[in-house]
Amino acid sequence: MSRYLKLYLHFLRFSFSRALQFRLDFSFRIIMDMIFYLVNIAFFKIIYLHTPMLAGFSEEQMMIFVASYLFLDSLIMTFLANNIWLLPTYINKGDLDYYLVRPVSSLFFLSLRDIAANSVINMIAAFSILIWSLNSYSGSINLTQYFLYGLFLLNGLGLYYLVRMMFVIPVFWMHTSRGLDELFWGIEQCMQRPVDMFKGSFKRILSTVIPLGVIVSNPVKMLFSNEPGPLMIQMGLVTVVFGFVFNFFWKWALENYSSASS
Amino acid sequence: MRLTKAIFQMEMRNILAYRFSFWINFFGTTIGQLGLSYFLWSSVYSASNSQRIGGMTFQMMILYSFLAPMTLKCIHGMQNLNINQDIFDGGLNKYIIYPLSYFQFKWVQHLTHTFSHAFQLFMGLAFFAIMIGMPSEYQFGAINIICFLINLAIASSLFAVMESIMEMMAFWADNVWSLSVLLRFVINLLSGAWLSLTLFPDWAQQAFYYLPFKGMVYPPVKILMGDMSLLEWAQSQLMMMVWFVLISFLARKMWQAGNLRYTGVGI
């Protein structure tokens, strides 16, 4: 465990020194993410000009939902996005070999090696938006609710990783991530909306088979609910099942990996 | 003209080489978009107790929200023109010996992707008609389709020239993809791709009139729905063309200045 921690600290150091070499890019990325935050907040602000409630959320609650999504997105962009983005290239070019032969978990190395140091500032900005939205909320939230919210938002980060990787693993057979990436970005928009907005089988699919709907919605609902039990069980169960499914597919994919020719 | 045709055919072959991706992308986008717009607007209409929001009935709003992101996808064409990559790895060199202009090549490539996405859009429209049914106010006409296609060509070209400016920043900076993404975020909101422009406050709607983004998504979708007058549509096209000329001029200046810095080797 301490070996992995030491390794991760090295990843952090390398990523920061690399990011600071390109100062102009550093600022471009900060501006990009700020615009992204503004656009997302503006979207819901405009919708609430025409309705008092959406999916059972008042405007104040929706701002907490949006801020939670933005904070989670900043975590994804900082710690996971670059690594997942590069994985299909490693698979197709045979570069995966270098990761498979190292004396550490290949998945650990592939998933966490590159940290987007320039997104750290955005993570702070997104966290500030989250604090602002929580402060603006006129209702009361107790400490237990805050704790569960934080814990399950982190659980959401893990679940997002599992779902995203399930859209990358087929590259081992398909040799291109183009269609699957676009499909994922299309479906990922469902994570940006409260899951209760959806109805029927669409909602069921988003809560189980492609559980993007619960990643942000469930932790946020825990903030406003006095009975968070069912939400916690649902999210925990989905994560465990997805963890097993992902593990199975990852091992199967590696068995089918044929180096540079794949 | 022969060169343009050759580039078009080559790019179409590239697109169709990954047929599975093409179809999975089509079904994923269509069903996902339809679900998102249907559930979002059914929540809004039921909570607000209104028959019309932003001047549109529920059915028209769903159709708009379904078509707008697909139209945006057409305009985004090939997403990235890869000018930054050519600058970064010295790929511009090969265009010195090619018997065609670099920008003509990129522009035709881009429009070919616009064409392929437009094909998906019309298939999506047919899917919508079968699954949901067209709203009673929807007016289908050949003139609307022609205007829509003209609008797509202009908007797609305007996007390409804006994108080229972002990517040409690679003459001065090493990694500029975030600028392209930034441009897309702004277009998403200000072109009406995420929300109909009639939903914005009045002051914002007035400001949009002078911006280059307004003509990109809102007018083509509205004209395709038969919900905009030809005069209003023509005005939006004129404004886009003015912007196209201005931004092209800026792009040309950047290209000239950037070329002086280009070293011709992988940086």
Contacts between the chains, C-beta under 8 A, distances in Angstrom:
chain1	res1	chain2	res2	distance
A	22	B	173	7.6
A	22	B	174	5.3
A	22	B	175	5.9
A	24	B	172	7.6
A	24	B	173	4.3
A	24	B	174	7.6
A	25	B	173	6.1
A	25	B	174	6.1
A	25	B	175	4.2
A	25	B	176	7.4
A	25	B	178	7.1
A	28	B	173	7.1
A	28	B	175	7.6
A	28	B	176	6.6
A	28	B	178	4.3
A	28	B	179	5.6
A	28	B	182	7.5
A	29	B	178	4.5
A	31	B	178	7.6
A	31	B	182	6.3
A	32	B	178	4.1
A	32	B	179	7.2
A	32	B	181	5.4
A	32	B	182	4.3
A	32	B	185	7.3
A	35	B	182	5.3
A	35	B	185	4.9
A	35	B	186	6.4
A	36	B	181	8.0
A	36	B	185	5.3
A	39	B	185	5.0
A	39	B	186	7.4
A	39	B	188	6.4
A	39	B	189	4.8
A	39	B	194	8.0
A	42	B	189	6.2
A	43	B	189	7.0
A	43	B	194	5.8
A	43	B	195	6.6
A	46	B	195	5.7
A	46	B	199	5.5
A	46	B	200	6.0
A	46	B	201	8.0
A	47	B	44	6.3
A	47	B	195	7.4
A	47	B	199	7.6
A	49	B	199	7.1
A	49	B	201	6.9
A	50	B	44	6.4
A	50	B	48	5.7
A	50	B	50	7.5
A	50	B	53	5.0
A	50	B	54	7.1
A	50	B	199	6.4
A	51	B	43	7.9
A	51	B	44	4.8
A	51	B	47	4.6
A	51	B	48	4.1
A	51	B	53	8.0
A	52	B	47	6.5
A	52	B	48	7.4
A	53	B	47	4.5
A	54	B	43	5.4
A	54	B	44	6.4
A	54	B	47	6.3
A	55	B	43	5.4
A	174	B	20	6.9
A	174	B	21	7.9
A	176	B	18	5.5
A	176	B	21	6.0
A	178	B	18	6.0
A	178	B	21	4.6
A	178	B	25	7.7
A	179	B	18	6.6
A	179	B	20	6.3
A	179	B	21	2.7
A	179	B	22	6.8
A	179	B	23	7.8
A	179	B	24	4.4
A	179	B	25	4.7
A	179	B	28	7.9
A	180	B	21	7.5
A	180	B	24	7.0
A	182	B	21	7.8
A	182	B	25	4.8
A	182	B	28	7.1
A	182	B	29	7.1
A	183	B	24	5.6
A	183	B	25	6.1
A	183	B	28	3.6
A	183	B	29	7.5
A	183	B	32	7.9
A	186	B	28	5.1
A	186	B	29	4.9
A	186	B	32	4.3
A	186	B	33	7.0
A	187	B	28	6.7
A	187	B	32	5.3
A	189	B	32	7.1
A	189	B	36	5.8
A	190	B	32	7.4
A	190	B	35	7.7
A	190	B	36	6.6
A	193	B	36	7.0
A	193	B	39	7.7
A	193	B	40	6.5
A	197	B	39	5.1
A	197	B	40	6.2
A	197	B	43	5.0
A	198	B	35	7.1
A	198	B	39	4.8
A	199	B	39	6.5
A	199	B	42	7.9
A	202	B	35	5.2
A	202	B	39	6.8
